[in-house]
Amino acid sequence: MDSPLSARLRKQLAGPRDGALLRFSLGNALLAEGDAAAAATEFRAATGFDAQYSAAWKMLGNALAACAEVDAAIAAWEQGATVASQRGDIQAAREMQVFQRRLRKQREA
């Protein structure tokens, strides 16, 4: 049986391909496998490699929300929306703004 995608991606960490895209891919794989906390760690690493990676900020917020880390999720989406706006990715910025509003409403309810 093949190993999970996350295991195959982990083998590439600290190698020549380690970077924002690898960490983003690993985060997505972990999130799909149900490990939101580990996914958040990898999305944070992706933003560490490339702070302008708006998709990584978006997914970091999603992973943190899945871990019930509401304030951290909102902060990630705020940063992501700022980055996306600066890069001209208006759709991504709007999505993250909507996610923030929804999470704030849930917190207040």
Secondary structure, 3 states (H helix, E strand, C coil): CCCCHHHHHHCCCCCCCCCHHHHHHHHHHHHHCCCHHHHHHHHHHHHHHCCCCHHHHHHHHHHHHHCCCHHHHHHHHHHHHHHHHHHCCHHHHHHHHHHHHHHHHHHHC
